[in-house]
């Protein structure tokens, strides 16, 4: 049982490589108009910002090459490919 001032273990935020990827990918998805902005609940398209976030993921991939485990590398590759395809579809 938890008190009102503590957070249950399963609700704690965990800093991880996957969380970083998902954070940047979420920003890209919002910029593509695929998800609403949580601050104003509006869906807006900003292709320049979407491209920037996708490029950030590519830089991350380049800079971490040979330093990721197989699952991390595959996850990052999959996210980049998916966002690049969606970017092309939403131009």
N, CA, C and O atoms as a GROMACS GRO file, in nm:
protein
  364
    1UNK      N    1   0.084  -0.118   0.000
    1UNK     CA    2   0.000   0.000   0.000
    1UNK      C    3   0.088   0.124   0.000
    1UNK      O    4   0.192   0.127   0.067
    2UNK      N    5   0.049   0.225  -0.074
    2UNK     CA    6   0.128   0.348  -0.081
    2UNK      C    7   0.050   0.462  -0.020
    2UNK      O    8  -0.073   0.464  -0.023
    3UNK      N    9   0.123   0.557   0.035
    3UNK     CA   10   0.057   0.676   0.086
    3UNK      C   11   0.032   0.772  -0.030
    3UNK      O   12   0.077   0.749  -0.142
    4UNK      N   13  -0.040   0.880  -0.001
    4UNK     CA   14  -0.071   0.977  -0.106
    4UNK      C   15   0.054   1.048  -0.156
    4UNK      O   16   0.054   1.100  -0.268
    5UNK      N   17   0.160   1.052  -0.076
    5UNK     CA   18   0.281   1.125  -0.113
    5UNK      C   19   0.385   1.040  -0.183
    5UNK      O   20   0.488   1.092  -0.224
    6UNK      N   21   0.360   0.912  -0.198
    6UNK     CA   22   0.457   0.827  -0.266
    6UNK      C   23   0.398   0.772  -0.393
    6UNK      O   24   0.276   0.757  -0.408
    7UNK      N   25   0.485   0.743  -0.484
    7UNK     CA   26   0.445   0.690  -0.613
    7UNK      C   27   0.462   0.539  -0.612
    7UNK      O   28   0.565   0.490  -0.567
    8UNK      N   29   0.363   0.463  -0.659
    8UNK     CA   30   0.380   0.319  -0.668
    8UNK      C   31   0.500   0.286  -0.756
    8UNK      O   32   0.530   0.358  -0.851
    9UNK      N   33   0.568   0.177  -0.726
    9UNK     CA   34   0.689   0.137  -0.798
    9UNK      C   35   0.666   0.134  -0.949
    9UNK      O   36   0.752   0.178  -1.024
   10UNK      N   37   0.552   0.081  -0.995
   10UNK     CA   38   0.529   0.068  -1.139
   10UNK      C   39   0.505   0.201  -1.209
   10UNK      O   40   0.508   0.206  -1.332
   11UNK      N   41   0.481   0.309  -1.134
   11UNK     CA   42   0.459   0.440  -1.196
   11UNK      C   43   0.584   0.526  -1.200
   11UNK      O   44   0.580   0.637  -1.252
   12UNK      N   45   0.696   0.477  -1.146
   12UNK     CA   46   0.818   0.556  -1.147
   12UNK      C   47   0.874   0.566  -1.288
   12UNK      O   48   0.870   0.470  -1.365
   13UNK      N   49   0.925   0.682  -1.320
   13UNK     CA   50   0.991   0.701  -1.449
   13UNK      C   51   1.130   0.640  -1.442
   13UNK      O   52   1.201   0.657  -1.342
   14UNK      N   53   1.168   0.570  -1.546
   14UNK     CA   54   1.299   0.509  -1.550
   14UNK      C   55   1.375   0.564  -1.669
   14UNK      O   56   1.331   0.552  -1.784
   15UNK      N   57   1.489   0.623  -1.642
   15UNK     CA   58   1.574   0.673  -1.749
   15UNK      C   59   1.646   0.555  -1.813
   15UNK      O   60   1.719   0.481  -1.746
   16UNK      N   61   1.625   0.538  -1.942
   16UNK     CA   62   1.689   0.428  -2.014
   16UNK      C   63   1.707   0.471  -2.159
   16UNK      O   64   1.653   0.572  -2.203
   17UNK      N   65   1.782   0.392  -2.232
   17UNK     CA   66   1.803   0.421  -2.373
   17UNK      C   67   1.670   0.415  -2.448
   17UNK      O   68   1.643   0.500  -2.533
   18UNK      N   69   1.589   0.317  -2.417
   18UNK     CA   70   1.458   0.304  -2.483
   18UNK      C   71   1.368   0.423  -2.453
   18UNK      O   72   1.295   0.470  -2.541
   19UNK      N   73   1.373   0.472  -2.330
   19UNK     CA   74   1.293   0.589  -2.293
   19UNK      C   75   1.338   0.712  -2.371
   19UNK      O   76   1.255   0.792  -2.414
   20UNK      N   77   1.468   0.727  -2.388
   20UNK     CA   78   1.521   0.839  -2.468
   20UNK      C   79   1.471   0.830  -2.612
   20UNK      O   80   1.426   0.930  -2.668
   21UNK      N   81   1.480   0.713  -2.671
   21UNK     CA   82   1.432   0.693  -2.808
   21UNK      C   83   1.283   0.726  -2.817
   21UNK      O   84   1.241   0.798  -2.908
   22UNK      N   85   1.204   0.674  -2.724
   22UNK     CA   86   1.059   0.698  -2.726
   22UNK      C   87   1.025   0.845  -2.706
   22UNK      O   88   0.928   0.895  -2.764
   23UNK      N   89   1.102   0.915  -2.625
   23UNK     CA   90   1.078   1.057  -2.603
   23UNK      C   91   1.098   1.137  -2.732
   23UNK      O   92   1.014   1.219  -2.769
   24UNK      N   93   1.208   1.112  -2.800
   24UNK     CA   94   1.235   1.182  -2.926
   24UNK      C   95   1.135   1.140  -3.032
   24UNK      O   96   1.086   1.224  -3.109
   25UNK      N   97   1.103   1.011  -3.038
   25UNK     CA   98   1.006   0.961  -3.136
   25UNK      C   99   0.868   1.020  -3.113
   25UNK      O  100   0.796   1.049  -3.208
   26UNK      N  101   0.830   1.038  -2.987
   26UNK     CA  102   0.700   1.098  -2.956
   26UNK      C  103   0.693   1.242  -3.005
   26UNK      O  104   0.591   1.286  -3.057
   27UNK      N  105   0.803   1.314  -2.988
   27UNK     CA  106   0.808   1.452  -3.039
   27UNK      C  107   0.795   1.454  -3.191
   27UNK      O  108   0.727   1.539  -3.247
   28UNK      N  109   0.860   1.359  -3.257
   28UNK     CA  110   0.849   1.350  -3.403
   28UNK      C  111   0.706   1.318  -3.444
   28UNK      O  112   0.653   1.377  -3.538
   29UNK      N  113   0.643   1.224  -3.375
   29UNK     CA  114   0.505   1.186  -3.407
   29UNK      C  115   0.410   1.304  -3.389
   29UNK      O  116   0.322   1.326  -3.472
   30UNK      N  117   0.428   1.380  -3.282
   30UNK     CA  118   0.344   1.499  -3.261
   30UNK      C  119   0.366   1.600  -3.373
   30UNK      O  120   0.271   1.661  -3.421
   31UNK      N  121   0.491   1.616  -3.415
   31UNK     CA  122   0.522   1.712  -3.521
   31UNK      C  123   0.469   1.668  -3.657
   31UNK      O  124   0.447   1.750  -3.746
   32UNK      N  125   0.449   1.538  -3.673
   32UNK     CA  126   0.389   1.486  -3.796
   32UNK      C  127   0.237   1.494  -3.792
   32UNK      O  128   0.170   1.462  -3.891
   33UNK      N  129   0.182   1.536  -3.680
   33UNK     CA  130   0.037   1.544  -3.666
   33UNK      C  131  -0.026   1.410  -3.634
   33UNK      O  132  -0.146   1.392  -3.654
   34UNK      N  133   0.053   1.315  -3.586
   34UNK     CA  134   0.002   1.181  -3.557
   34UNK      C  135  -0.050   1.168  -3.415
   34UNK      O  136  -0.121   1.073  -3.382
   35UNK      N  137  -0.015   1.263  -3.331
   35UNK     CA  138  -0.057   1.260  -3.191
   35UNK      C  139  -0.078   1.404  -3.144
   35UNK      O  140  -0.007   1.494  -3.189
   36UNK      N  141  -0.173   1.425  -3.054
   36UNK     CA  142  -0.194   1.560  -3.004
   36UNK      C  143  -0.083   1.603  -2.907
   36UNK      O  144  -0.023   1.520  -2.839
   37UNK      N  145  -0.059   1.732  -2.904
   37UNK     CA  146   0.034   1.788  -2.808
   37UNK      C  147  -0.030   1.777  -2.670
   37UNK      O  148  -0.142   1.825  -2.651
   38UNK      N  149   0.036   1.716  -2.572
   38UNK     CA  150  -0.027   1.696  -2.442
   38UNK      C  151  -0.050   1.826  -2.364
   38UNK      O  152  -0.130   1.828  -2.272
   39UNK      N  153   0.019   1.933  -2.400
   39UNK     CA  154   0.001   2.058  -2.328
   39UNK      C  155  -0.126   2.133  -2.369
   39UNK      O  156  -0.186   2.204  -2.287
   40UNK      N  157  -0.167   2.118  -2.496
   40UNK     CA  158  -0.287   2.189  -2.540
   40UNK      C  159  -0.389   2.098  -2.608
   40UNK      O  160  -0.495   2.143  -2.650
   41UNK      N  161  -0.356   1.970  -2.618
   41UNK     CA  162  -0.444   1.868  -2.678
   41UNK      C  163  -0.478   1.896  -2.824
   41UNK      O  164  -0.578   1.846  -2.875
   42UNK      N  165  -0.396   1.977  -2.892
   42UNK     CA  166  -0.416   2.006  -3.034
   42UNK      C  167  -0.322   1.922  -3.118
   42UNK      O  168  -0.208   1.896  -3.079
   43UNK      N  169  -0.371   1.880  -3.233
   43UNK     CA  170  -0.288   1.808  -3.328
   43UNK      C  171  -0.241   1.908  -3.433
   43UNK      O  172  -0.321   1.966  -3.506
   44UNK      N  173  -0.110   1.927  -3.438
   44UNK     CA  174  -0.052   2.025  -3.529
   44UNK      C  175   0.062   1.960  -3.606
   44UNK      O  176   0.132   1.874  -3.554
   45UNK      N  177   0.079   2.002  -3.730
   45UNK     CA  178   0.186   1.948  -3.814
   45UNK      C  179   0.297   2.051  -3.828
   45UNK      O  180   0.272   2.167  -3.861
   46UNK      N  181   0.420   2.007  -3.801
   46UNK     CA  182   0.539   2.091  -3.818
   46UNK      C  183   0.647   2.000  -3.875
   46UNK      O  184   0.724   1.939  -3.801
   47UNK      N  185   0.653   1.993  -4.008
   47UNK     CA  186   0.744   1.900  -4.074
   47UNK      C  187   0.891   1.931  -4.048
   47UNK      O  188   0.973   1.840  -4.043
   48UNK      N  189   0.924   2.058  -4.030
   48UNK     CA  190   1.062   2.094  -3.999
   48UNK      C  191   1.104   2.034  -3.864
   48UNK      O  192   1.214   1.980  -3.850
   49UNK      N  193   1.017   2.045  -3.765
   49UNK     CA  194   1.047   1.989  -3.634
   49UNK      C  195   1.047   1.836  -3.638
   49UNK      O  196   1.127   1.771  -3.570
   50UNK      N  197   0.957   1.778  -3.717
   50UNK     CA  198   0.956   1.632  -3.733
   50UNK      C  199   1.087   1.584  -3.792
   50UNK      O  200   1.146   1.488  -3.742
   51UNK      N  201   1.133   1.650  -3.896
   51UNK     CA  202   1.260   1.614  -3.960
   51UNK      C  203   1.375   1.627  -3.860
   51UNK      O  204   1.463   1.541  -3.855
   52UNK      N  205   1.375   1.735  -3.781
   52UNK     CA  206   1.479   1.756  -3.681
   52UNK      C  207   1.483   1.640  -3.581
   52UNK      O  208   1.591   1.589  -3.550
   53UNK      N  209   1.368   1.598  -3.532
   53UNK     CA  210   1.363   1.489  -3.434
   53UNK      C  211   1.406   1.356  -3.496
   53UNK      O  212   1.473   1.276  -3.430
   54UNK      N  213   1.368   1.332  -3.619
   54UNK     CA  214   1.412   1.210  -3.688
   54UNK      C  215   1.564   1.215  -3.707
   54UNK      O  216   1.633   1.114  -3.687
   55UNK      N  217   1.615   1.330  -3.746
   55UNK     CA  218   1.760   1.346  -3.761
   55UNK      C  219   1.833   1.325  -3.628
   55UNK      O  220   1.943   1.269  -3.627
   56UNK      N  221   1.773   1.368  -3.517
   56UNK     CA  222   1.833   1.343  -3.386
   56UNK      C  223   1.848   1.194  -3.360
   56UNK      O  224   1.950   1.148  -3.308
   57UNK      N  225   1.746   1.118  -3.397
   57UNK     CA  226   1.753   0.972  -3.379
   57UNK      C  227   1.863   0.911  -3.466
   57UNK      O  228   1.931   0.818  -3.424
   58UNK      N  229   1.879   0.964  -3.587
   58UNK     CA  230   1.984   0.914  -3.676
   58UNK      C  231   2.122   0.947  -3.619
   58UNK      O  232   2.213   0.863  -3.624
   59UNK      N  233   2.138   1.066  -3.564
   59UNK     CA  234   2.265   1.104  -3.500
   59UNK      C  235   2.292   1.010  -3.382
   59UNK      O  236   2.404   0.963  -3.363
   60UNK      N  237   2.190   0.986  -3.302
   60UNK     CA  238   2.203   0.895  -3.189
   60UNK      C  239   2.245   0.756  -3.236
   60UNK      O  240   2.330   0.692  -3.174
   61UNK      N  241   2.186   0.711  -3.345
   61UNK     CA  242   2.222   0.580  -3.402
   61UNK      C  243   2.368   0.580  -3.447
   61UNK      O  244   2.441   0.485  -3.419
   62UNK      N  245   2.410   0.684  -3.516
   62UNK     CA  246   2.549   0.692  -3.563
   62UNK      C  247   2.648   0.696  -3.447
   62UNK      O  248   2.752   0.630  -3.451
   63UNK      N  249   2.617   0.773  -3.345
   63UNK     CA  250   2.710   0.792  -3.233
   63UNK      C  251   2.715   0.671  -3.139
   63UNK      O  252   2.811   0.655  -3.064
   64UNK      N  253   2.613   0.587  -3.143
   64UNK     CA  254   2.610   0.470  -3.054
   64UNK      C  255   2.639   0.340  -3.129
   64UNK      O  256   2.630   0.232  -3.072
   65UNK      N  257   2.673   0.352  -3.256
   65UNK     CA  258   2.702   0.232  -3.337
   65UNK      C  259   2.807   0.146  -3.266
   65UNK      O  260   2.907   0.198  -3.217
   66UNK      N  261   2.783   0.017  -3.262
   66UNK     CA  262   2.870  -0.082  -3.196
   66UNK      C  263   2.873  -0.070  -3.044
   66UNK      O  264   2.952  -0.140  -2.979
   67UNK      N  265   2.790   0.015  -2.986
   67UNK     CA  266   2.783   0.027  -2.840
   67UNK      C  267   2.648  -0.017  -2.785
   67UNK      O  268   2.627  -0.014  -2.664
   68UNK      N  269   2.557  -0.057  -2.872
   68UNK     CA  270   2.424  -0.100  -2.829
   68UNK      C  271   2.414  -0.251  -2.832
   68UNK      O  272   2.482  -0.318  -2.910
   69UNK      N  273   2.327  -0.304  -2.746
   69UNK     CA  274   2.303  -0.447  -2.758
   69UNK      C  275   2.210  -0.470  -2.877
   69UNK      O  276   2.156  -0.374  -2.933
   70UNK      N  277   2.191  -0.594  -2.915
   70UNK     CA  278   2.114  -0.627  -3.035
   70UNK      C  279   1.973  -0.570  -3.031
   70UNK      O  280   1.924  -0.515  -3.130
   71UNK      N  281   1.906  -0.583  -2.917
   71UNK     CA  282   1.768  -0.535  -2.904
   71UNK      C  283   1.760  -0.383  -2.914
   71UNK      O  284   1.670  -0.330  -2.979
   72UNK      N  285   1.852  -0.312  -2.850
   72UNK     CA  286   1.853  -0.166  -2.856
   72UNK      C  287   1.875  -0.118  -2.998
   72UNK      O  288   1.807  -0.026  -3.045
   73UNK      N  289   1.971  -0.178  -3.067
   73UNK     CA  290   1.999  -0.140  -3.205
   73UNK      C  291   1.881  -0.165  -3.297
   73UNK      O  292   1.848  -0.082  -3.382
   74UNK      N  293   1.817  -0.280  -3.280
   74UNK     CA  294   1.702  -0.314  -3.363
   74UNK      C  295   1.584  -0.221  -3.334
   74UNK      O  296   1.513  -0.180  -3.426
   75UNK      N  297   1.564  -0.187  -3.207
   75UNK     CA  298   1.456  -0.097  -3.170
   75UNK      C  299   1.477   0.041  -3.231
   75UNK      O  300   1.385   0.098  -3.289
   76UNK      N  301   1.597   0.094  -3.218
   76UNK     CA  302   1.628   0.225  -3.274
   76UNK      C  303   1.611   0.225  -3.425
   76UNK      O  304   1.553   0.318  -3.481
   77UNK      N  305   1.660   0.122  -3.492
   77UNK     CA  306   1.647   0.111  -3.638
   77UNK      C  307   1.500   0.107  -3.679
   77UNK      O  308   1.461   0.174  -3.775
   78UNK      N  309   1.420   0.031  -3.607
   78UNK     CA  310   1.278   0.019  -3.638
   78UNK      C  311   1.205   0.152  -3.621
   78UNK      O  312   1.123   0.190  -3.705
   79UNK      N  313   1.235   0.223  -3.513
   79UNK     CA  314   1.170   0.352  -3.488
   79UNK      C  315   1.208   0.452  -3.597
   79UNK      O  316   1.122   0.524  -3.647
   80UNK      N  317   1.334   0.456  -3.634
   80UNK     CA  318   1.379   0.549  -3.739
   80UNK      C  319   1.310   0.517  -3.871
   80UNK      O  320   1.259   0.607  -3.937
   81UNK      N  321   1.310   0.390  -3.909
   81UNK     CA  322   1.246   0.351  -4.036
   81UNK      C  323   1.098   0.389  -4.038
   81UNK      O  324   1.048   0.443  -4.137
   82UNK      N  325   1.030   0.361  -3.929
   82UNK     CA  326   0.887   0.390  -3.920
   82UNK      C  327   0.861   0.541  -3.932
   82UNK      O  328   0.771   0.583  -4.005
   83UNK      N  329   0.938   0.621  -3.861
   83UNK     CA  330   0.919   0.766  -3.866
   83UNK      C  331   0.956   0.824  -4.002
   83UNK      O  332   0.890   0.916  -4.050
   84UNK      N  333   1.060   0.771  -4.065
   84UNK     CA  334   1.098   0.819  -4.198
   84UNK      C  335   0.987   0.790  -4.299
   84UNK      O  336   0.957   0.875  -4.384
   85UNK      N  337   0.927   0.674  -4.290
   85UNK     CA  338   0.815   0.639  -4.379
   85UNK      C  339   0.696   0.731  -4.355
   85UNK      O  340   0.635   0.780  -4.449
   86UNK      N  341   0.664   0.753  -4.229
   86UNK     CA  342   0.552   0.842  -4.196
   86UNK      C  343   0.579   0.985  -4.241
   86UNK      O  344   0.488   1.056  -4.285
   87UNK      N  345   0.704   1.028  -4.230
   87UNK     CA  346   0.741   1.162  -4.276
   87UNK      C  347   0.714   1.176  -4.425
   87UNK      O  348   0.656   1.276  -4.468
   88UNK      N  349   0.755   1.078  -4.503
   88UNK     CA  350   0.732   1.081  -4.648
   88UNK      C  351   0.582   1.083  -4.678
   88UNK      O  352   0.538   1.155  -4.768
   89UNK      N  353   0.505   1.006  -4.604
   89UNK     CA  354   0.360   0.998  -4.627
   89UNK      C  355   0.289   1.128  -4.590
   89UNK      O  356   0.183   1.157  -4.644
   90UNK      N  357   0.345   1.206  -4.499
   90UNK     CA  358   0.278   1.327  -4.450
   90UNK      C  359   0.333   1.457  -4.509
   90UNK      O  360   0.297   1.566  -4.464
   91UNK      N  361   0.421   1.445  -4.609
   91UNK     CA  362   0.474   1.566  -4.672
   91UNK      C  363   0.369   1.632  -4.756
   91UNK      O  364   0.395   1.736  -4.817
   0.00000   0.00000   0.00000
